[in-house]
Amino acid sequence: MTRNFLQNLTLLTKNMIDELPICDIHVHLPGVISPRIAWDLGIRNKFISIKKGQDGKYVYSNGSQSLSVLDPHEHYIDIFKEGIVLDENAEPQNLEYNIDVDSFKDFDRIMATVQGHRHPPGGIQTKDDMMFLLDSYLNDCIRQKIFYTELQQNIKIAYLLFPDEDAQNARKKLYLLFEEVIKKFKQKGVHLRFLHCFNKTQMAGDHKTTHERTLEAAGWLEEAQKIVPNVFVGIESAGHEKDESGWPVHLKAGYEKVHDLGLGCEAHGGEGIGVEHMFDVVKSLPITRLAHGFQVIEDIEVIEFIKQKAITLIMMPIVNLNLGLCLHVKQDNDNKYIPCAKSKGGKKIHIRDFCQHPFFELFRKFKMKITLSSDNPNIGGIPLKETIMVLAGLNDKYNIPENFSPLSAEELAILCYNGVDVIFSEEGIKKEYKDLLFSWIKKYNLDQGYINNFYQ
């Protein structure tokens, strides 16, 4: 995409991005746990011990409590890269998660350890732990001017937070806790809702089949609606696409039940084994939103199908790059790589340059309904405002080629409209956000004709 194509649009500035209220509708709750929060949870739950050495300097070691033998890490401290330095106040100075480049496995292992409900105990163990995390996320939302957000969390975590209750009462207490959290967020100008998100593969650490767990999820969402409506507003399923136990055929019955309840349906797809799997997801499940979906670029027929079904893609380009973005391609007569489905002879390659992420072509050339979200802003990804800065060419770590047009202000407005249009919450919130967005558009004198006519 050349600069000439977008030369009449408005270049984004850091101030414009800072001032823009945003909706972040695809956020995994454990993914908001920063390395520092994970460290503090480790201290609170005695997975990490700190004491002074003989030289008077603080040192850390494994704590008195152990992880489950089923946990992917032997010790909680293994989620961090080695060489952590503690200052004179025992504060860690260089915390980083231990995630290798292109390693979805490392990422998923850390997610499983810090959230804890797959193989308890883990980083989140108590109601106080959960509130500690959510208070931190609220501060992040205020800092980023996040107007609306949907956090994804498996309802099963209730059994960790309320261990003295039977299963049904534990779930009820979770619903009521999250209702209070929603009120707390709203007092600060942030609209929060929750999705029930479960791992659809065998990595879930659950003896039930995916079919059974999806129906269970539908039952829990129905239960939540009766107790506290508009807290859990939809369903999501996650997990690596290679595992056949999590393929759409096993999700279908539960998703249809959730859809019949009038709740939102979203799924992950098109980020792993190819466009064929993604096509199966969008054909099989009653979804209005698809997370990631970048491999749709491999087949124009699937692009057209998704557009006809009015499915919105929720994209997170930087997370994809960090965790090993791959596409299936073939070489044309000029020896250039062009996207091509695996079933049509495409071979897998990794994409290293964010300018080559399919997001730009899918949005600009194919006019797909797309919005941006953070996904896992503190585990493997970056916060949404920082993602926008990258796409706008305002982050020095990511170079924009001279012949490439970074994201414009008008395009960002379109992406924001697309996002709020598919939230799983009430119409009043949509209107309130659109009024805020229009004020931003008006303040910076953006090309409203371009915005209004983009999909025509």
LUMSE-680581 format. One record per residue (C-alpha): residue in three letters; x, y negated, z. Coordinates in steps of 0.25 Angstrom, whole numbers, plus 5000, padded with zeros to 4 digits. Example, Ala and Ser with C-alpha at 12.3 -4.5 7.8 and 13.67 -1.06 7.14 Angstrom:
@code = ALA&X = 5049&Y = 5018&Z = 5031
@code = SER&X = 5055&Y = 5004&Z = 5029
***
This chain:
@code = MET&X = 5000&Y = 5000&Z = 5000
@code = THR&X = 5007&Y = 4987&Z = 4996
@code = ARG&X = 5007&Y = 4974&Z = 5002
@code = ASN&X = 5000&Y = 4968&Z = 4990
@code = PHE&X = 4987&Y = 4976&Z = 4993
@code = LEU&X = 4985&Y = 4970&Z = 5007
@code = GLN&X = 4992&Y = 4956&Z = 5004
@code = ASN&X = 4979&Y = 4948&Z = 5007
@code = LEU&X = 4976&Y = 4955&Z = 5020
@code = THR&X = 4981&Y = 4950&Z = 5034
@code = LEU&X = 4994&Y = 4955&Z = 5040
@code = LEU&X = 4992&Y = 4959&Z = 5054
@code = THR&X = 5000&Y = 4953&Z = 5065
@code = LYS&X = 5003&Y = 4958&Z = 5079
@code = ASN&X = 4994&Y = 4947&Z = 5085
@code = MET&X = 4983&Y = 4951&Z = 5076
@code = ILE&X = 4984&Y = 4966&Z = 5081
@code = ASP&X = 4986&Y = 4962&Z = 5095
@code = GLU&X = 4973&Y = 4954&Z = 5095
@code = LEU&X = 4964&Y = 4965&Z = 5088
@code = PRO&X = 4955&Y = 4973&Z = 5096
@code = ILE&X = 4955&Y = 4987&Z = 5092
@code = CYS&X = 4948&Y = 5001&Z = 5093
@code = ASP&X = 4957&Y = 5013&Z = 5096
@code = ILE&X = 4947&Y = 5025&Z = 5093
@code = HIS&X = 4957&Y = 5037&Z = 5093
@code = VAL&X = 4965&Y = 5037&Z = 5106
@code = HIS&X = 4969&Y = 5050&Z = 5113
@code = LEU&X = 4968&Y = 5047&Z = 5128
@code = PRO&X = 4981&Y = 5055&Z = 5131
@code = GLY&X = 4987&Y = 5047&Z = 5120
@code = VAL&X = 4986&Y = 5034&Z = 5127
@code = ILE&X = 4996&Y = 5040&Z = 5138
@code = SER&X = 5009&Y = 5032&Z = 5136
@code = PRO&X = 5022&Y = 5039&Z = 5140
@code = ARG&X = 5022&Y = 5030&Z = 5153
@code = ILE&X = 5008&Y = 5034&Z = 5157
@code = ALA&X = 5012&Y = 5049&Z = 5154
@code = TRP&X = 5024&Y = 5046&Z = 5164
@code = ASP&X = 5015&Y = 5040&Z = 5174
@code = LEU&X = 5005&Y = 5052&Z = 5173
@code = GLY&X = 5017&Y = 5061&Z = 5175
@code = ILE&X = 5021&Y = 5054&Z = 5188
@code = ARG&X = 5007&Y = 5053&Z = 5193
@code = ASN&X = 5005&Y = 5068&Z = 5191
@code = LYS&X = 5019&Y = 5073&Z = 5196
@code = PHE&X = 5023&Y = 5078&Z = 5182
@code = ILE&X = 5035&Y = 5068&Z = 5183
@code = SER&X = 5044&Y = 5065&Z = 5196
@code = ILE&X = 5053&Y = 5053&Z = 5198
@code = LYS&X = 5063&Y = 5051&Z = 5208
@code = LYS&X = 5077&Y = 5044&Z = 5210
@code = GLY&X = 5089&Y = 5051&Z = 5207
@code = GLN&X = 5102&Y = 5051&Z = 5215
@code = ASP&X = 5107&Y = 5039&Z = 5207
@code = GLY&X = 5094&Y = 5031&Z = 5211
@code = LYS&X = 5088&Y = 5032&Z = 5197
@code = TYR&X = 5074&Y = 5038&Z = 5195
@code = VAL&X = 5073&Y = 5051&Z = 5188
@code = TYR&X = 5061&Y = 5059&Z = 5183
@code = SER&X = 5058&Y = 5074&Z = 5183
@code = ASN&X = 5047&Y = 5084&Z = 5182
@code = GLY&X = 5037&Y = 5082&Z = 5193
@code = SER&X = 5031&Y = 5091&Z = 5203
@code = GLN&X = 5018&Y = 5094&Z = 5194
@code = SER&X = 5019&Y = 5103&Z = 5182
@code = LEU&X = 5011&Y = 5103&Z = 5169
@code = SER&X = 5003&Y = 5115&Z = 5165
@code = VAL&X = 5011&Y = 5127&Z = 5159
@code = LEU&X = 5002&Y = 5125&Z = 5147
@code = ASP&X = 5006&Y = 5111&Z = 5145
@code = PRO&X = 5015&Y = 5108&Z = 5132
@code = HIS&X = 5025&Y = 5102&Z = 5141
@code = GLU&X = 5033&Y = 5109&Z = 5152
@code = HIS&X = 5035&Y = 5096&Z = 5160
@code = TYR&X = 5027&Y = 5083&Z = 5159
@code = ILE&X = 5040&Y = 5075&Z = 5158
@code = ASP&X = 5042&Y = 5082&Z = 5144
@code = ILE&X = 5032&Y = 5073&Z = 5138
@code = PHE&X = 5042&Y = 5062&Z = 5138
@code = LYS&X = 5055&Y = 5060&Z = 5130
@code = GLU&X = 5067&Y = 5063&Z = 5139
@code = GLY&X = 5076&Y = 5053&Z = 5145
@code = ILE&X = 5066&Y = 5044&Z = 5153
@code = VAL&X = 5073&Y = 5033&Z = 5160
@code = LEU&X = 5067&Y = 5028&Z = 5174
@code = ASP&X = 5070&Y = 5014&Z = 5178
@code = GLU&X = 5072&Y = 5010&Z = 5193
@code = ASN&X = 5058&Y = 5010&Z = 5195
@code = ALA&X = 5056&Y = 5024&Z = 5190
@code = GLU&X = 5049&Y = 5019&Z = 5178
@code = PRO&X = 5051&Y = 5027&Z = 5165
@code = GLN&X = 5058&Y = 5018&Z = 5154
@code = ASN&X = 5058&Y = 5026&Z = 5141
@code = LEU&X = 5046&Y = 5035&Z = 5141
@code = GLU&X = 5042&Y = 5042&Z = 5128
@code = TYR&X = 5034&Y = 5054&Z = 5125
@code = ASN&X = 5041&Y = 5066&Z = 5120
@code = ILE&X = 5035&Y = 5066&Z = 5106
@code = ASP&X = 5044&Y = 5070&Z = 5094
@code = VAL&X = 5041&Y = 5063&Z = 5080
@code = ASP&X = 5031&Y = 5071&Z = 5072
@code = SER&X = 5027&Y = 5080&Z = 5084
@code = PHE&X = 5012&Y = 5081&Z = 5086
@code = LYS&X = 5015&Y = 5093&Z = 5096
@code = ASP&X = 5023&Y = 5084&Z = 5105
@code = PHE&X = 5012&Y = 5073&Z = 5105
@code = ASP&X = 5001&Y = 5084&Z = 5108
@code = ARG&X = 5010&Y = 5090&Z = 5119
@code = ILE&X = 5011&Y = 5076&Z = 5126
@code = MET&X = 4996&Y = 5074&Z = 5124
@code = ALA&X = 4993&Y = 5087&Z = 5131
@code = THR&X = 5002&Y = 5084&Z = 5143
@code = VAL&X = 4998&Y = 5070&Z = 5146
@code = GLN&X = 4983&Y = 5072&Z = 5145
@code = GLY&X = 4983&Y = 5085&Z = 5153
@code = HIS&X = 4970&Y = 5091&Z = 5150
@code = ARG&X = 4975&Y = 5102&Z = 5140
@code = HIS&X = 4985&Y = 5108&Z = 5150
@code = PRO&X = 4983&Y = 5101&Z = 5163
@code = PRO&X = 4989&Y = 5096&Z = 5171
@code = GLY&X = 4994&Y = 5084&Z = 5162
@code = GLY&X = 4997&Y = 5069&Z = 5163
@code = ILE&X = 4982&Y = 5066&Z = 5165
@code = GLN&X = 4977&Y = 5073&Z = 5178
@code = THR&X = 4968&Y = 5064&Z = 5186
@code = LYS&X = 4957&Y = 5053&Z = 5184
@code = ASP&X = 4968&Y = 5043&Z = 5189
@code = ASP&X = 4977&Y = 5048&Z = 5178
@code = MET&X = 4966&Y = 5046&Z = 5168
@code = MET&X = 4963&Y = 5032&Z = 5173
@code = PHE&X = 4978&Y = 5028&Z = 5173
@code = LEU&X = 4979&Y = 5032&Z = 5158
@code = LEU&X = 4966&Y = 5025&Z = 5154
@code = ASP&X = 4970&Y = 5012&Z = 5162
@code = SER&X = 4983&Y = 5012&Z = 5154
@code = TYR&X = 4975&Y = 5014&Z = 5141
@code = LEU&X = 4965&Y = 5003&Z = 5145
@code = ASN&X = 4977&Y = 4993&Z = 5146
@code = ASP&X = 4982&Y = 4998&Z = 5132
@code = CYS&X = 4968&Y = 4995&Z = 5126
@code = ILE&X = 4968&Y = 4981&Z = 5132
@code = ARG&X = 4982&Y = 4978&Z = 5127
@code = GLN&X = 4979&Y = 4983&Z = 5113
@code = LYS&X = 4965&Y = 4977&Z = 5113
@code = ILE&X = 4958&Y = 4990&Z = 5111
@code = PHE&X = 4943&Y = 4987&Z = 5110
@code = TYR&X = 4938&Y = 5001&Z = 5109
@code = THR&X = 4945&Y = 5015&Z = 5111
@code = GLU&X = 4942&Y = 5030&Z = 5111
@code = LEU&X = 4950&Y = 5038&Z = 5120
@code = GLN&X = 4951&Y = 5053&Z = 5117
@code = GLN&X = 4951&Y = 5063&Z = 5129
@code = ASN&X = 4947&Y = 5077&Z = 5131
@code = ILE&X = 4936&Y = 5077&Z = 5141
@code = LYS&X = 4943&Y = 5090&Z = 5147
@code = ILE&X = 4952&Y = 5080&Z = 5155
@code = ALA&X = 4941&Y = 5079&Z = 5165
@code = TYR&X = 4945&Y = 5092&Z = 5171
@code = LEU&X = 4959&Y = 5086&Z = 5174
@code = LEU&X = 4954&Y = 5073&Z = 5180
@code = PHE&X = 4943&Y = 5079&Z = 5188
@code = PRO&X = 4948&Y = 5093&Z = 5192
@code = ASP&X = 4939&Y = 5094&Z = 5204
@code = GLU&X = 4926&Y = 5094&Z = 5196
@code = ASP&X = 4920&Y = 5104&Z = 5187
@code = ALA&X = 4921&Y = 5103&Z = 5172
@code = GLN&X = 4908&Y = 5095&Z = 5170
@code = ASN&X = 4910&Y = 5086&Z = 5181
@code = ALA&X = 4924&Y = 5083&Z = 5177
@code = ARG&X = 4920&Y = 5079&Z = 5163
@code = LYS&X = 4909&Y = 5070&Z = 5169
@code = LYS&X = 4919&Y = 5063&Z = 5178
@code = LEU&X = 4928&Y = 5061&Z = 5166
@code = TYR&X = 4916&Y = 5055&Z = 5158
@code = LEU&X = 4913&Y = 5046&Z = 5169
@code = LEU&X = 4928&Y = 5042&Z = 5171
@code = PHE&X = 4929&Y = 5038&Z = 5157
@code = GLU&X = 4916&Y = 5030&Z = 5158
@code = GLU&X = 4922&Y = 5022&Z = 5168
@code = VAL&X = 4935&Y = 5020&Z = 5160
@code = ILE&X = 4927&Y = 5015&Z = 5148
@code = LYS&X = 4921&Y = 5005&Z = 5157
@code = LYS&X = 4934&Y = 5001&Z = 5162
@code = PHE&X = 4940&Y = 4999&Z = 5148
@code = LYS&X = 4927&Y = 4991&Z = 5144
@code = GLN&X = 4930&Y = 4981&Z = 5155
@code = LYS&X = 4943&Y = 4978&Z = 5148
@code = GLY&X = 4937&Y = 4977&Z = 5135
@code = VAL&X = 4940&Y = 4991&Z = 5130
@code = HIS&X = 4930&Y = 5000&Z = 5125
@code = LEU&X = 4934&Y = 5015&Z = 5128
@code = ARG&X = 4927&Y = 5028&Z = 5124
@code = PHE&X = 4932&Y = 5043&Z = 5124
@code = LEU&X = 4932&Y = 5054&Z = 5115
@code = HIS&X = 4933&Y = 5069&Z = 5119
@code = CYS&X = 4946&Y = 5074&Z = 5112
@code = PHE&X = 4950&Y = 5088&Z = 5113
@code = ASN&X = 4962&Y = 5096&Z = 5106
@code = LYS&X = 4955&Y = 5105&Z = 5096
@code = THR&X = 4967&Y = 5115&Z = 5095
@code = GLN&X = 4972&Y = 5126&Z = 5104
@code = MET&X = 4982&Y = 5115&Z = 5110
@code = ALA&X = 4969&Y = 5111&Z = 5118
@code = GLY&X = 4973&Y = 5121&Z = 5129
@code = ASP&X = 4959&Y = 5126&Z = 5130
@code = HIS&X = 4954&Y = 5140&Z = 5128
@code = LYS&X = 4941&Y = 5135&Z = 5121
@code = THR&X = 4941&Y = 5135&Z = 5106
@code = THR&X = 4940&Y = 5122&Z = 5098
@code = HIS&X = 4926&Y = 5124&Z = 5095
@code = GLU&X = 4922&Y = 5126&Z = 5109
@code = ARG&X = 4930&Y = 5114&Z = 5114
@code = THR&X = 4923&Y = 5105&Z = 5103
@code = LEU&X = 4910&Y = 5110&Z = 5108
@code = GLU&X = 4914&Y = 5108&Z = 5122
@code = ALA&X = 4919&Y = 5094&Z = 5118
@code = ALA&X = 4905&Y = 5091&Z = 5112
@code = GLY&X = 4898&Y = 5095&Z = 5125
@code = TRP&X = 4907&Y = 5087&Z = 5134
@code = LEU&X = 4904&Y = 5074&Z = 5125
@code = GLU&X = 4889&Y = 5077&Z = 5126
@code = GLU&X = 4891&Y = 5078&Z = 5141
@code = ALA&X = 4899&Y = 5065&Z = 5142
@code = GLN&X = 4888&Y = 5058&Z = 5134
@code = LYS&X = 4878&Y = 5062&Z = 5144
@code = ILE&X = 4886&Y = 5058&Z = 5156
@code = VAL&X = 4893&Y = 5045&Z = 5151
@code = PRO&X = 4889&Y = 5041&Z = 5136
@code = ASN&X = 4899&Y = 5034&Z = 5128
@code = VAL&X = 4911&Y = 5038&Z = 5135
@code = PHE&X = 4915&Y = 5050&Z = 5127
@code = VAL&X = 4911&Y = 5046&Z = 5113
@code = GLY&X = 4916&Y = 5057&Z = 5104
@code = ILE&X = 4925&Y = 5069&Z = 5101
@code = GLU&X = 4939&Y = 5071&Z = 5095
@code = SER&X = 4948&Y = 5083&Z = 5093
@code = ALA&X = 4963&Y = 5083&Z = 5092
@code = GLY&X = 4974&Y = 5093&Z = 5090
@code = HIS&X = 4983&Y = 5098&Z = 5079
@code = GLU&X = 4977&Y = 5101&Z = 5066
@code = LYS&X = 4985&Y = 5114&Z = 5063
@code = ASP&X = 4977&Y = 5121&Z = 5074
@code = GLU&X = 4966&Y = 5128&Z = 5068
@code = SER&X = 4959&Y = 5129&Z = 5081
@code = GLY&X = 4955&Y = 5115&Z = 5080
@code = TRP&X = 4951&Y = 5114&Z = 5066
@code = PRO&X = 4937&Y = 5107&Z = 5063
@code = VAL&X = 4929&Y = 5120&Z = 5062
@code = HIS&X = 4931&Y = 5122&Z = 5077
@code = LEU&X = 4927&Y = 5107&Z = 5080
@code = LYS&X = 4915&Y = 5106&Z = 5072
@code = ALA&X = 4904&Y = 5111&Z = 5081
@code = GLY&X = 4908&Y = 5102&Z = 5093
@code = TYR&X = 4910&Y = 5090&Z = 5084
@code = GLU&X = 4896&Y = 5091&Z = 5078
@code = LYS&X = 4890&Y = 5092&Z = 5092
@code = VAL&X = 4898&Y = 5079&Z = 5096
@code = HIS&X = 4893&Y = 5072&Z = 5083
@code = ASP&X = 4879&Y = 5076&Z = 5086
@code = LEU&X = 4880&Y = 5070&Z = 5100
@code = GLY&X = 4883&Y = 5057&Z = 5093
@code = LEU&X = 4897&Y = 5056&Z = 5097
@code = GLY&X = 4909&Y = 5053&Z = 5089
@code = CYS&X = 4918&Y = 5063&Z = 5082
@code = GLU&X = 4932&Y = 5062&Z = 5078
@code = ALA&X = 4943&Y = 5072&Z = 5075
@code = HIS&X = 4958&Y = 5072&Z = 5071
@code = GLY&X = 4961&Y = 5076&Z = 5057
@code = GLY&X = 4971&Y = 5074&Z = 5046
@code = GLU&X = 4983&Y = 5072&Z = 5054
@code = GLY&X = 4990&Y = 5086&Z = 5053
@code = ILE&X = 4988&Y = 5098&Z = 5043
@code = GLY&X = 4982&Y = 5090&Z = 5032
@code = VAL&X = 4970&Y = 5084&Z = 5026
@code = GLU&X = 4963&Y = 5097&Z = 5024
@code = HIS&X = 4961&Y = 5099&Z = 5039
@code = MET&X = 4956&Y = 5084&Z = 5040
@code = PHE&X = 4946&Y = 5087&Z = 5029
@code = ASP&X = 4941&Y = 5099&Z = 5038
@code = VAL&X = 4939&Y = 5089&Z = 5050
@code = VAL&X = 4931&Y = 5079&Z = 5043
@code = LYS&X = 4922&Y = 5089&Z = 5035
@code = SER&X = 4920&Y = 5097&Z = 5048
@code = LEU&X = 4918&Y = 5087&Z = 5059
@code = PRO&X = 4908&Y = 5076&Z = 5061
@code = ILE&X = 4918&Y = 5065&Z = 5063
@code = THR&X = 4918&Y = 5050&Z = 5060
@code = ARG&X = 4933&Y = 5048&Z = 5064
@code = LEU&X = 4945&Y = 5056&Z = 5060
@code = ALA&X = 4958&Y = 5054&Z = 5068
@code = HIS&X = 4971&Y = 5053&Z = 5060
@code = GLY&X = 4966&Y = 5058&Z = 5046
@code = PHE&X = 4979&Y = 5053&Z = 5039
@code = GLN&X = 4980&Y = 5066&Z = 5031
@code = VAL&X = 4967&Y = 5063&Z = 5023
@code = ILE&X = 4977&Y = 5056&Z = 5014
@code = GLU&X = 4980&Y = 5070&Z = 5008
@code = ASP&X = 4966&Y = 5071&Z = 5001
@code = ILE&X = 4958&Y = 5060&Z = 4994
@code = GLU&X = 4946&Y = 5069&Z = 4995
@code = VAL&X = 4946&Y = 5070&Z = 5010
@code = ILE&X = 4948&Y = 5055&Z = 5011
@code = GLU&X = 4935&Y = 5053&Z = 5003
@code = PHE&X = 4928&Y = 5063&Z = 5012
@code = ILE&X = 4932&Y = 5056&Z = 5024
@code = LYS&X = 4928&Y = 5042&Z = 5019
@code = GLN&X = 4914&Y = 5048&Z = 5015
@code = LYS&X = 4912&Y = 5054&Z = 5029
@code = ALA&X = 4916&Y = 5040&Z = 5034
@code = ILE&X = 4926&Y = 5046&Z = 5044
@code = THR&X = 4936&Y = 5036&Z = 5050
@code = LEU&X = 4950&Y = 5040&Z = 5051
@code = ILE&X = 4957&Y = 5035&Z = 5064
@code = MET&X = 4972&Y = 5034&Z = 5061
@code = MET&X = 4984&Y = 5033&Z = 5069
@code = PRO&X = 4996&Y = 5031&Z = 5060
@code = ILE&X = 5007&Y = 5030&Z = 5070
@code = VAL&X = 5003&Y = 5042&Z = 5078
@code = ASN&X = 5003&Y = 5050&Z = 5065
@code = LEU&X = 5017&Y = 5046&Z = 5062
@code = ASN&X = 5022&Y = 5049&Z = 5076
@code = LEU&X = 5016&Y = 5063&Z = 5076
@code = GLY&X = 5020&Y = 5068&Z = 5062
@code = LEU&X = 5011&Y = 5062&Z = 5051
@code = CYS&X = 5011&Y = 5072&Z = 5039
@code = LEU&X = 5004&Y = 5072&Z = 5026
@code = HIS&X = 5003&Y = 5082&Z = 5015
@code = VAL&X = 5008&Y = 5076&Z = 5002
@code = LYS&X = 5013&Y = 5080&Z = 4988
@code = GLN&X = 5022&Y = 5073&Z = 4978
@code = ASP&X = 5017&Y = 5066&Z = 4966
@code = ASN&X = 5023&Y = 5064&Z = 4952
@code = ASP&X = 5032&Y = 5053&Z = 4958
@code = ASN&X = 5036&Y = 5062&Z = 4970
@code = LYS&X = 5028&Y = 5054&Z = 4979
@code = TYR&X = 5021&Y = 5060&Z = 4991
@code = ILE&X = 5006&Y = 5059&Z = 4990
@code = PRO&X = 4996&Y = 5065&Z = 5000
@code = CYS&X = 4991&Y = 5079&Z = 4996
@code = ALA&X = 4983&Y = 5089&Z = 5005
@code = LYS&X = 4990&Y = 5101&Z = 5009
@code = SER&X = 4980&Y = 5110&Z = 5002
@code = LYS&X = 4983&Y = 5102&Z = 4989
@code = GLY&X = 4998&Y = 5104&Z = 4990
@code = GLY&X = 5002&Y = 5093&Z = 4999
@code = LYS&X = 5015&Y = 5095&Z = 5008
@code = LYS&X = 5016&Y = 5090&Z = 5022
@code = ILE&X = 5025&Y = 5078&Z = 5025
@code = HIS&X = 5027&Y = 5068&Z = 5036
@code = ILE&X = 5025&Y = 5054&Z = 5035
@code = ARG&X = 5034&Y = 5045&Z = 5043
@code = ASP&X = 5031&Y = 5031&Z = 5038
@code = PHE&X = 5018&Y = 5024&Z = 5044
@code = CYS&X = 5016&Y = 5017&Z = 5031
@code = GLN&X = 5014&Y = 5030&Z = 5024
@code = HIS&X = 5003&Y = 5034&Z = 5034
@code = PRO&X = 4991&Y = 5038&Z = 5026
@code = PHE&X = 4983&Y = 5027&Z = 5035
@code = PHE&X = 4987&Y = 5016&Z = 5025
@code = GLU&X = 4982&Y = 5023&Z = 5012
@code = LEU&X = 4970&Y = 5029&Z = 5018
@code = PHE&X = 4965&Y = 5016&Z = 5023
@code = ARG&X = 4970&Y = 5007&Z = 5012
@code = LYS&X = 4968&Y = 5015&Z = 5000
@code = PHE&X = 4957&Y = 5025&Z = 5003
@code = LYS&X = 4950&Y = 5016&Z = 5012
@code = MET&X = 4947&Y = 5026&Z = 5023
@code = LYS&X = 4940&Y = 5022&Z = 5036
@code = ILE&X = 4952&Y = 5022&Z = 5046
@code = THR&X = 4955&Y = 5016&Z = 5059
@code = LEU&X = 4967&Y = 5016&Z = 5068
@code = SER&X = 4969&Y = 5022&Z = 5082
@code = SER&X = 4980&Y = 5025&Z = 5092
@code = ASP&X = 4978&Y = 5040&Z = 5094
@code = ASN&X = 4988&Y = 5042&Z = 5104
@code = PRO&X = 4994&Y = 5028&Z = 5107
@code = ASN&X = 5004&Y = 5033&Z = 5117
@code = ILE&X = 5007&Y = 5047&Z = 5113
@code = GLY&X = 5013&Y = 5048&Z = 5099
@code = GLY&X = 5006&Y = 5035&Z = 5094
@code = ILE&X = 5005&Y = 5020&Z = 5097
@code = PRO&X = 4994&Y = 5011&Z = 5102
@code = LEU&X = 4984&Y = 5006&Z = 5091
@code = LYS&X = 4989&Y = 4992&Z = 5091
@code = GLU&X = 5003&Y = 4997&Z = 5088
@code = THR&X = 4998&Y = 5006&Z = 5077
@code = ILE&X = 4992&Y = 4993&Z = 5070
@code = MET&X = 5005&Y = 4986&Z = 5072
@code = VAL&X = 5012&Y = 4997&Z = 5065
@code = LEU&X = 5002&Y = 4997&Z = 5053
@code = ALA&X = 5003&Y = 4982&Z = 5052
@code = GLY&X = 5018&Y = 4982&Z = 5051
@code = LEU&X = 5020&Y = 4975&Z = 5064
@code = ASN&X = 5029&Y = 4986&Z = 5071
@code = ASP&X = 5043&Y = 4986&Z = 5068
@code = LYS&X = 5045&Y = 5001&Z = 5070
@code = TYR&X = 5037&Y = 5004&Z = 5057
@code = ASN&X = 5041&Y = 4998&Z = 5044
@code = ILE&X = 5032&Y = 4993&Z = 5034
@code = PRO&X = 5037&Y = 4994&Z = 5019
@code = GLU&X = 5037&Y = 4981&Z = 5011
@code = ASN&X = 5027&Y = 4986&Z = 5002
@code = PHE&X = 5017&Y = 4991&Z = 5012
@code = SER&X = 5005&Y = 4983&Z = 5018
@code = PRO&X = 5004&Y = 4985&Z = 5033
@code = LEU&X = 4990&Y = 4985&Z = 5039
@code = SER&X = 4983&Y = 4972&Z = 5038
@code = ALA&X = 4974&Y = 4965&Z = 5047
@code = GLU&X = 4962&Y = 4968&Z = 5038
@code = GLU&X = 4965&Y = 4982&Z = 5038
@code = LEU&X = 4966&Y = 4983&Z = 5053
@code = ALA&X = 4952&Y = 4977&Z = 5054
@code = ILE&X = 4947&Y = 4987&Z = 5045
@code = LEU&X = 4953&Y = 4998&Z = 5053
@code = CYS&X = 4947&Y = 4992&Z = 5066
@code = TYR&X = 4933&Y = 4992&Z = 5060
@code = ASN&X = 4935&Y = 5006&Z = 5056
@code = GLY&X = 4938&Y = 5010&Z = 5070
@code = VAL&X = 4927&Y = 5004&Z = 5077
@code = ASP&X = 4917&Y = 5009&Z = 5067
@code = VAL&X = 4920&Y = 5023&Z = 5071
@code = ILE&X = 4921&Y = 5022&Z = 5087
@code = PHE&X = 4913&Y = 5032&Z = 5094
@code = SER&X = 4906&Y = 5021&Z = 5103
@code = GLU&X = 4894&Y = 5011&Z = 5102
@code = GLU&X = 4891&Y = 5001&Z = 5091
@code = GLY&X = 4893&Y = 4989&Z = 5101
@code = ILE&X = 4908&Y = 4992&Z = 5103
@code = LYS&X = 4909&Y = 4993&Z = 5088
@code = LYS&X = 4903&Y = 4979&Z = 5086
@code = GLU&X = 4911&Y = 4973&Z = 5097
@code = TYR&X = 4924&Y = 4977&Z = 5091
@code = LYS&X = 4920&Y = 4973&Z = 5077
@code = ASP&X = 4917&Y = 4959&Z = 5082
@code = LEU&X = 4931&Y = 4959&Z = 5089
@code = LEU&X = 4937&Y = 4964&Z = 5076
@code = PHE&X = 4930&Y = 4953&Z = 5067
@code = SER&X = 4935&Y = 4942&Z = 5077
@code = TRP&X = 4949&Y = 4947&Z = 5074
@code = ILE&X = 4947&Y = 4948&Z = 5059
@code = LYS&X = 4941&Y = 4934&Z = 5059
@code = LYS&X = 4953&Y = 4928&Z = 5068
@code = TYR&X = 4963&Y = 4933&Z = 5058
@code = ASN&X = 4955&Y = 4929&Z = 5046
@code = LEU&X = 4956&Y = 4943&Z = 5040
@code = ASP&X = 4950&Y = 4947&Z = 5026
@code = GLN&X = 4936&Y = 4951&Z = 5030
@code = GLY&X = 4932&Y = 4954&Z = 5016
@code = TYR&X = 4944&Y = 4965&Z = 5015
@code = ILE&X = 4940&Y = 4971&Z = 5029
@code = ASN&X = 4925&Y = 4972&Z = 5025
@code = ASN&X = 4927&Y = 4977&Z = 5011
@code = PHE&X = 4939&Y = 4987&Z = 5014
@code = TYR&X = 4930&Y = 4999&Z = 5012
@code = GLN&X = 4922&Y = 4994&Z = 5000
***
